Amino acid sequence: MTLHATIDRVTDRIRERSTHSRSAYLARIAQAAEEGPRRAHLSCGNQAHAYAAMPDKQDFAQTRKPNLGIVTAYNDMLSAHQPYERYPDLIRQAAHAAGATAQVAGGVPAMCDGVTQGRPGMELSLFSRDVIALASGVALSHDTFDAALYLGVCDKIVPGLIIAAATFGHVPAVFVPAGPMPSGLPNDEKSKIRQKFATGEIGREELMAAEMASYHAPGTCTFYGTANTNQMLMEFMGLHLPGSSFVNPNTPLREALTAAAVQRAAAITRLGNDYLPAGEVLDERAFVNGIVGLMATGGSTNLVLHLPAMARAAGVILDLEDFHDLSETVPLMARVYPNGLADVNHFHAAGGLGFMIGQLLEAGLLHEDVRTIAGSGLDAYASEPQLRDGRVEWVGGARETLNDKILRPAANAFAPTGGLKQLSGNLGRGVIKVSAVAPERHVIEAPARIFADQEEVKAAFKRGEFTQDVVVVVRFQGPRANGMPELHSLTPTLAVLQDRGLRVALITDGRMSGASGKVPAAIHISPEAADGGPLARLRDGDPIRLDAVAGTLTCLAPGFEDRAPVAHDPSASSHGLGRELFAAFRQYVGPATEGAAVVV
């Protein structure tokens, strides 16, 4: 199928925009690759330190076996990462079987946004992405690895690992997933119970029982938030093995896929004949494919922040217009909570990513001619893995959806667009996700109520102050102000107001959760208020128009542009729970439109 004109045009635009940065990047990794296997440049003393604890160190020191570095985000605070506890042993065994060796190069931090939502610790969440990239750099700086295996799933972890993989772009990279937990309490039931708790209809005991029934086992949370969007992204960008993202933990197929990932990593080092440096996988076509996947699945808005930061590490420059134009072209093919009732296990069973990739390739909406760890183009990702005699074999994936309430072909999609819109106007520039927002709420015009944090919003709600249509503005939530926390705990409150018949919207320079849904939310507004952005000039009662159809975000108050901005008081976010350690991050972070990055 001929590549769709918009996909071609956007890719060319990115390529042209990135000409100088991408050329310089490729030159750097080519120079690093020309030096050959890195261990050859270590002194005997250096090597002895690296091999001292290895049981097969003599064999390792005297042969040219590939040595695989494991960068792991294991901890058992995150259900999604708990399965990684066993992975180093599995990887070592698989590496030995493949004629290679493997070492844990280092661990990286991994925080659970589900634990820190609405808490001060959430102000470290976005910056943890940069810390993960830095920690991965420390792990790989030993310069003894022929390929790297990256173990990570959740919100900031995969983007941080990708930034590291791009930075060490001469080193082949394979990302190894852990899979989602089995289905528990349906996500829509959990959401209803949260709303009842917000209105005082039920107590904490009932709320806790529902939450525990939803988050109940090892594996990724089953709604389609940032963690599962990351997993989708790794397949669309060719960094997972095909069909591996949504296989449940601790199953025979999951373990076989892990072993197969190790075998593939050993095969693509510079020591063999199939060298595949990570930097060549991470080109402009791969990032376009990732954005297409984001739109087709209705994925997390957090990736609108992460993808530009990831791409910059590989010399590729993305802009909000790229997301907007691709969203206008790519149909929404999936309904997974919060955009529907199904969870990712139901999505996978209905045909999953293999069906979707096959459909998008046929429609000319993906680049097929990309480099992937599967050893061929993206068409390999239209297949699915099966376990036969203890080994993985890939067979043709689903050609038809097995449940059209969850997954549909591109020609008969749930919506003709991906639902992500760029917004611009005298309030700045940002995005809105409308794939779960009712069409009659795509345009909201109402007076503003101004708040400095989400707790003020919830307090006003409890006092019964929201009795008319309202645009809730939560400002000083950007990366320079306080690290740009997610405002997920506002979702039940705003949903209750909307269900009461009010016309409600949210505008913020912060983030909304990857699980944001039915309430219109203009997010990532840049320039942020703490940097003198337009939100700092708003006052209570200002008429605001959020128009997701026209893509505009406007304050209609006369003389708005002439007002002086309100000064930001950073004291509330300066100390406590480690926030004082991140003062330099807040000072040097870039704007949300460029990924809110510190290290790239």
C-alpha positions in Angstrom: 0.0 0.0 0.0 1.3 3.5 -0.9 2.2 5.6 2.1 -0.5 8.1 3.0 0.3 11.6 1.9 0.0 13.1 5.4 2.3 10.5 6.9 4.8 11.2 4.1 4.5 14.9 4.5 4.9 15.0 8.3 7.9 12.6 8.1 9.6 14.8 5.5 8.9 17.9 7.7 10.5 16.2 10.7 13.4 15.1 8.6 14.0 18.6 7.3 13.6 20.2 10.7 16.1 17.6 12.2 18.7 17.8 9.4 21.6 19.2 11.4 20.9 17.6 14.8 20.3 14.1 13.3 23.4 14.3 11.1 25.5 15.3 14.1 24.0 12.5 16.1 24.6 9.8 13.5 28.2 10.9 13.1 28.8 10.6 16.8 27.4 7.1 17.1 29.2 6.0 13.9 32.5 7.1 15.4 31.7 5.2 18.6 30.8 2.1 16.6 34.0 2.2 14.6 36.1 1.7 17.7 34.8 -1.9 17.8 33.8 -4.0 20.8 34.3 -1.7 23.8 35.9 -4.3 26.0 38.9 -4.5 23.7 39.9 -1.0 24.8 39.9 -1.8 28.5 43.2 -2.6 30.3 43.6 -6.0 31.9 43.0 -4.5 35.3 39.8 -2.8 34.1 38.6 -6.1 32.7 39.4 -8.1 35.8 37.2 -5.7 37.8 34.4 -6.2 35.4 34.6 -10.0 35.3 35.6 -10.7 39.0 32.1 -11.9 40.1 31.3 -13.8 37.0 31.3 -17.6 37.3 32.5 -18.0 33.7 35.1 -15.2 33.8 37.9 -17.2 32.3 35.8 -18.1 29.3 34.6 -14.6 29.1 38.0 -13.0 29.2 39.5 -15.3 26.5 36.7 -15.3 23.9 34.7 -12.9 21.8 31.3 -13.8 23.3 28.8 -11.0 23.3 28.3 -9.5 26.8 24.8 -8.1 27.4 24.2 -5.3 29.9 21.0 -5.4 31.8 19.5 -2.1 32.9 16.7 -2.9 35.3 14.0 -0.8 36.8 13.0 -3.6 39.2 11.3 -2.9 42.5 8.3 -4.5 44.1 6.6 -1.2 44.9 5.4 -1.3 41.3 3.2 -4.2 40.4 4.3 -3.8 36.8 8.0 -4.2 37.7 7.7 -6.9 40.4 8.1 -9.7 37.8 11.5 -8.3 36.9 12.9 -9.7 40.1 13.5 -13.0 38.4 14.6 -11.6 35.0 18.4 -11.4 35.6 18.6 -15.2 36.2 16.4 -15.9 33.3 18.5 -13.6 31.1 21.8 -15.1 32.2 20.5 -18.6 31.4 19.2 -17.6 28.0 22.4 -15.7 27.2 24.6 -18.7 28.0 22.3 -20.9 25.8 22.9 -18.3 23.0 26.7 -18.3 23.4 26.7 -15.0 25.3 27.1 -13.7 28.8 25.0 -11.1 30.7 25.5 -8.8 33.7 23.2 -6.4 35.5 24.9 -3.2 34.5 22.8 -1.1 36.9 19.4 -0.3 38.4 17.4 2.8 37.8 14.7 4.3 40.1 11.1 3.6 39.2 8.3 5.4 41.1 4.6 4.5 41.0 2.5 7.4 40.0 -0.5 5.5 41.4 1.0 5.8 44.9 2.0 9.5 44.6 -1.1 10.8 42.8 -2.3 13.9 44.6 0.7 13.8 47.0 3.9 16.0 47.1 5.9 13.1 45.8 4.2 13.5 42.4 6.2 16.6 41.9 9.3 14.4 41.4 7.5 12.1 38.9 8.3 13.8 35.6 11.9 14.6 36.6 12.3 10.9 37.5 12.5 10.4 33.7 15.7 12.4 33.5 17.1 10.7 36.6 16.4 7.3 34.9 18.3 8.4 31.8 21.2 9.6 34.0 21.3 6.4 36.0 21.2 4.4 32.8 24.2 6.4 31.6 26.1 5.5 34.7 25.2 1.8 34.2 26.4 1.8 30.7 29.5 4.0 31.3 31.5 0.9 32.2 31.8 0.4 28.5 31.9 -3.4 28.6 28.6 -4.3 26.9 27.9 -5.3 23.3 24.2 -4.9 23.6 21.8 -3.7 26.3 18.5 -5.2 27.6 16.2 -2.6 29.1 13.7 -3.7 31.7 11.0 -1.1 32.3 7.3 -0.6 31.8 5.7 2.3 33.6 5.1 6.0 33.1 8.5 7.8 33.1 10.6 4.6 33.1 10.4 3.7 29.4 10.9 7.2 28.2 14.0 7.6 30.4 15.4 4.3 29.2 14.8 5.3 25.6 16.7 8.6 26.2 19.6 6.5 27.5 19.3 4.0 24.6 19.5 6.9 22.1 22.4 8.5 24.0 24.3 5.2 23.8 23.0 4.8 20.2 25.9 2.7 19.0 24.9 0.0 21.4 22.1 -2.4 20.3 19.0 -2.1 22.5 16.2 -4.6 23.2 13.3 -3.6 25.5 11.9 -6.5 27.5 8.3 -6.1 28.8 6.8 -7.8 31.9 3.1 -7.8 30.8 -0.2 -6.7 32.4 -1.8 -8.2 35.5 -4.9 -10.4 34.9 -8.2 -8.5 34.7 -9.7 -7.6 38.1 -12.6 -5.2 39.0 -13.7 -3.5 35.8 -12.2 -0.1 35.4 -15.6 1.6 34.9 -16.9 0.1 38.2 -13.8 1.4 39.9 -14.4 4.9 38.4 -18.0 4.9 39.6 -16.9 4.0 43.2 -14.4 6.8 43.1 -17.1 9.3 42.2 -19.3 8.0 44.9 -16.5 8.5 47.4 -15.9 12.1 46.1 -19.6 12.9 46.8 -19.6 11.2 50.2 -22.0 8.5 49.2 -19.7 5.7 50.4 -16.8 5.6 52.9 -13.1 4.8 52.7 -13.6 1.1 53.5 -15.7 0.5 50.4 -13.3 2.6 48.3 -10.3 0.6 49.5 -12.0 -2.7 48.8 -12.7 -1.6 45.2 -9.2 -0.3 44.6 -7.7 -3.6 46.0 -9.9 -5.6 43.7 -8.7 -3.5 40.7 -5.0 -3.5 41.5 -4.6 -7.0 42.7 -1.6 -8.9 41.2 1.9 -8.6 39.6 1.8 -6.9 36.3 0.9 -3.6 34.7 -2.4 -1.9 35.7 -4.9 -3.0 33.1 -6.4 0.4 32.1 -4.9 2.1 29.0 -2.8 4.8 30.7 0.8 5.8 30.2 2.3 2.4 31.2 0.4 0.4 28.7 0.8 3.2 26.1 4.5 2.8 26.6 4.3 -0.9 25.8 2.3 -0.2 22.6 4.9 2.3 21.6 7.8 -0.1 21.9 6.1 -2.5 19.4 5.2 0.3 17.0 8.8 1.5 17.2 10.3 -1.9 16.8 12.0 -2.2 20.2 10.0 -5.1 21.6 9.7 -8.5 20.0 6.4 -8.7 18.0 3.3 -9.4 20.1 5.1 -9.4 23.4 3.7 -6.3 25.1 0.5 -7.7 26.6 1.4 -11.3 27.6 0.7 -11.8 31.3 3.6 -12.2 33.8 4.7 -15.6 35.1 3.3 -17.6 32.2 5.3 -20.0 29.9 4.9 -17.7 26.9 6.1 -14.7 28.9 9.3 -16.5 29.9 9.9 -17.8 26.4 9.5 -14.3 25.0 12.1 -13.1 27.5 14.5 -15.8 26.4 13.9 -14.9 22.8 14.6 -11.2 23.5 18.0 -12.2 25.0 18.8 -14.4 21.9 17.9 -11.5 19.7 20.1 -9.1 21.7 23.0 -11.5 21.3 22.5 -11.7 17.6 22.5 -8.0 16.8 25.9 -7.0 18.4 28.8 -5.8 16.4 30.4 -9.2 17.0 28.0 -10.8 14.5 26.7 -10.2 11.0 23.5 -8.4 12.0 24.7 -5.4 13.8 21.8 -3.1 14.7 22.7 0.0 16.7 19.8 1.6 18.7 20.4 4.9 17.0 19.5 3.5 13.6 16.2 2.1 14.9 15.3 5.4 16.5 14.9 7.5 13.3 12.2 9.9 12.3 10.1 7.1 10.7 10.1 5.2 14.0 8.9 8.2 15.9 6.1 8.9 13.3 5.1 5.2 13.7 5.0 5.7 17.5 2.7 8.8 17.1 0.5 6.9 14.8 0.1 4.1 17.3 -0.6 6.7 20.0 -3.5 8.1 17.9 -4.9 4.8 16.7 -5.1 3.4 20.3 -6.3 6.6 22.0 -3.2 6.5 24.2 -1.9 8.6 27.0 -1.4 12.4 26.7 1.8 12.0 28.7 3.5 10.7 25.5 3.0 14.1 24.0 5.6 15.2 26.5 7.8 12.1 26.4 8.1 11.5 22.6 9.7 14.9 21.9 12.2 14.4 24.7 13.0 10.8 23.5 13.3 12.0 19.9 15.7 14.9 20.8 18.1 12.4 22.3 18.3 10.8 18.9 18.6 14.1 17.1 15.0 14.1 15.9 12.9 17.2 16.5 9.2 16.8 17.0 6.6 19.6 17.3 3.0 19.7 18.5 1.9 20.3 14.9 3.2 16.8 14.1 1.0 15.2 16.7 -2.0 17.3 15.5 -1.6 16.5 11.8 -1.1 12.8 12.5 -4.1 12.7 14.8 -6.3 14.3 12.1 -5.3 11.5 9.7 -5.2 8.4 11.9 -8.5 6.8 12.9 -9.2 5.7 16.4 -9.4 1.9 16.2 -9.6 0.9 19.9 -11.9 1.5 22.8 -9.9 0.6 25.9 -10.6 2.2 29.3 -10.9 5.2 29.8 -12.1 5.4 26.2 -14.2 2.3 26.6 -15.1 -0.4 29.0 -12.5 -3.0 28.0 -9.0 -3.4 29.5 -5.8 -4.2 27.8 -6.3 -8.0 28.3 -9.6 -7.7 26.4 -7.9 -5.6 23.8 -5.1 -8.2 23.4 -7.6 -11.0 23.1 -9.6 -9.2 20.4 -6.6 -9.1 18.1 -4.4 -6.5 19.8 -1.4 -4.7 18.4 -0.8 -7.3 15.7 -4.3 -6.7 14.1 -3.9 -3.0 14.5 -0.4 -2.8 12.9 -1.6 -5.0 10.0 -4.5 -2.7 9.4 -2.5 0.5 9.6 0.1 -0.9 7.2 -2.6 -1.8 4.7 -4.0 1.7 5.0 -0.6 3.2 4.3 -0.6 4.9 7.7 2.7 3.4 9.0 6.2 3.2 7.7 7.0 -0.5 6.9 10.5 0.1 5.8 12.0 0.7 9.2 14.7 -1.2 11.1 13.4 -3.3 14.1 14.9 -5.7 16.5 12.8 -8.4 14.8 15.3 -8.3 11.9 12.8 -7.1 9.3 10.4 -4.2 8.7 7.3 -3.4 10.7 5.3 -6.1 8.9 6.8 -8.6 11.3 4.7 -6.9 14.0 1.5 -7.9 12.4 2.2 -11.4 13.6 1.7 -13.0 17.0 3.8 -15.3 19.2 2.9 -18.8 20.0 4.6 -21.3 22.2 5.6 -24.6 20.5 7.8 -27.2 22.2 9.0 -24.6 24.6 10.1 -22.1 22.0 8.4 -19.0 20.5 7.2 -19.1 16.9 5.6 -16.2 15.2 2.4 -16.9 13.1 0.1 -14.6 11.2 -1.9 -12.4 13.5 -5.6 -11.8 13.5 -6.9 -10.5 10.2 -10.3 -9.7 11.6 -11.3 -8.2 15.0 -12.6 -10.7 17.4 -14.6 -8.1 19.3 -15.7 -5.0 17.3 -16.8 -3.2 20.6 -13.1 -3.1 21.5 -11.1 -3.1 18.3 -12.1 -2.2 14.7 -10.5 -2.1 11.3 -9.1 1.2 10.0 -11.9 1.4 7.4 -14.6 1.1 10.1 -13.0 2.8 13.1 -14.7 4.3 16.1 -13.7 7.8 15.0 -12.0 9.1 11.9 -9.3 10.9 13.9 -7.1 10.1 16.9 -8.7 12.7 19.1 -5.7 14.7 20.1 -5.9 18.4 19.2 -3.3 21.1 19.3 -4.7 24.3 21.0 -3.3 27.8 20.6 -4.5 31.3 21.4 -3.9 34.1 23.8 -3.7 31.6 26.7 -0.7 29.9 25.1 -0.2 26.6 23.4 -1.2 23.1 24.6 -3.1 20.0 23.7 -6.5 18.3 24.5 -7.5 14.7 24.1 -11.1 14.4 23.0 -11.4 10.7 22.2 -13.5 10.1 25.3 -15.2 13.5 25.4 -18.7 13.7 24.2 -18.9 15.8 21.0 -21.3 18.3 22.6 -18.5 19.2 25.1 -15.8 19.9 22.5 -16.5 23.6 22.9 -16.9 25.1 26.3 -17.3 28.8 27.1 -17.7 29.7 30.7 -16.3 32.0 33.5 -12.9 31.0 35.0 -12.2 29.9 38.5 -8.5 30.3 39.3 -6.6 27.9 41.6 -3.0 27.4 42.5 -3.2 23.6 43.1 -5.7 20.7 42.9 -6.3 20.6 46.6 -7.8 24.1 46.4 -10.2 22.8 43.7 -11.3 19.9 45.8 -11.8 22.1 48.9 -14.0 24.5 46.8 -16.0 21.5 45.6 -16.6 20.3 49.2 -17.8 23.8 50.1 -20.4 23.6 47.3 -19.0 26.5 45.4 -19.4 25.0 41.9 -23.0 25.8 41.0 -22.7 27.1 37.4 -20.8 26.4 34.3 -17.1 26.8 34.9 -13.6 26.6 33.4 -11.3 25.4 36.3 -7.8 26.9 35.8 -5.1 25.2 37.8 -1.9 27.2 37.2 1.7 27.1 38.5 1.7 23.4 37.8 4.3 23.5 35.0 7.8 21.9 35.1 9.6 25.1 36.3 7.0 25.7 39.0 6.8 22.4 40.7 7.9 19.6 38.4 4.6 19.3 36.4 2.6 16.8 38.5 -0.3 14.9 37.1 -3.7 16.3 38.4 -5.3 12.9 38.3 -7.1 13.3 41.6 -9.2 16.1 40.0 -10.9 13.6 37.6 -13.6 12.3 40.0 -14.4 15.8 41.2 -14.8 17.3 37.7 -16.7 14.3 36.4 -19.2 14.7 39.2 -19.8 18.4 38.3 -20.2 17.3 34.6 -22.7 14.6 35.6 -24.7 17.2 37.5 -25.3 18.9 34.2 -22.7 21.7 34.4 -20.5 22.5 31.4 -17.0 22.1 32.8 -13.5 22.2 31.5 -10.0 22.2 32.9 -7.1 24.4 31.8 -3.6 23.8 33.3 0.0 24.1 32.6 0.3 20.8 34.4 -0.4 17.3 33.3 -3.6 15.2 33.4 -3.3 11.5 34.0 -2.7 9.1 31.1 -6.2 7.8 32.2 -7.9 11.2 31.7 -11.2 10.8 30.1 -14.6 12.4 29.6 -14.0 16.0 31.0 -12.4 18.4 28.5 -8.9 19.2 29.7 -6.5 21.7 28.0 -3.2 20.6 29.4 0.6 21.2 29.1 -0.1 24.9 28.4 3.1 26.7 27.5 4.6 29.1 28.3 3.8 28.1 31.8 2.5 30.5 34.4 5.7 30.4 36.5 7.6 31.6 33.5 5.3 34.6 33.0 2.9 32.7 30.7 -0.6 33.9 29.9 -2.3 31.8 32.6 -0.6 34.0 35.2 -2.7 37.0 33.9 -6.1 35.3 34.4 -8.6 36.4 37.1 -11.7 34.8 38.5 -14.7 35.4 36.3 -12.7 36.0 33.1 -14.8 34.5 30.2 -12.8 31.7 28.5 -13.5 29.8 25.4 -12.0 26.3 24.8 -12.7 25.2 21.3 -11.4 21.8 20.5 -13.0 21.9 17.0 -11.2 25.1 15.9 -8.2 24.3 18.1 -8.3 27.6 20.0 -7.9 28.5 23.7 -8.9 32.1 24.4 -9.5 34.5 27.2 -12.3 36.9 26.0 -11.8 39.5 28.7 -11.0 43.0 27.3 -7.5 44.1 28.0 -6.3 40.7 29.1 -3.0 40.9 27.2 -2.1 44.1 28.9 -2.3 42.8 32.4 0.8 42.1 34.5 1.3 38.4 35.4 0.8 37.2 39.0 4.2 36.3 40.5 4.8 32.7 41.4 5.6 31.7 45.0 7.7 28.5 44.8 8.0 28.0 48.6 5.3 25.3 48.8 7.2 23.0 46.4 10.7 23.8 47.4 11.2 21.3 50.3 10.0 18.0 51.6 10.0 14.4 50.2 13.2 15.1 48.3 11.9 18.1 46.4 14.8 20.2 47.6 17.1 17.9 45.7 15.5 18.8 42.4 15.9 22.6 42.5 18.4 22.5 39.6 15.9 20.5 37.6 13.2 23.1 38.1 15.6 25.8 37.2 16.9 24.3 33.9 14.0 22.3 32.6 12.8 23.1 29.1 9.2 24.0 28.0 6.4 21.4 27.8 6.2 21.9 24.0 9.8 20.5 23.8 9.2 17.6 26.2 9.9 19.4 29.5 13.4 17.8 29.4 16.4 18.5 31.6 19.1 16.2 30.2 18.6 16.6 26.4 
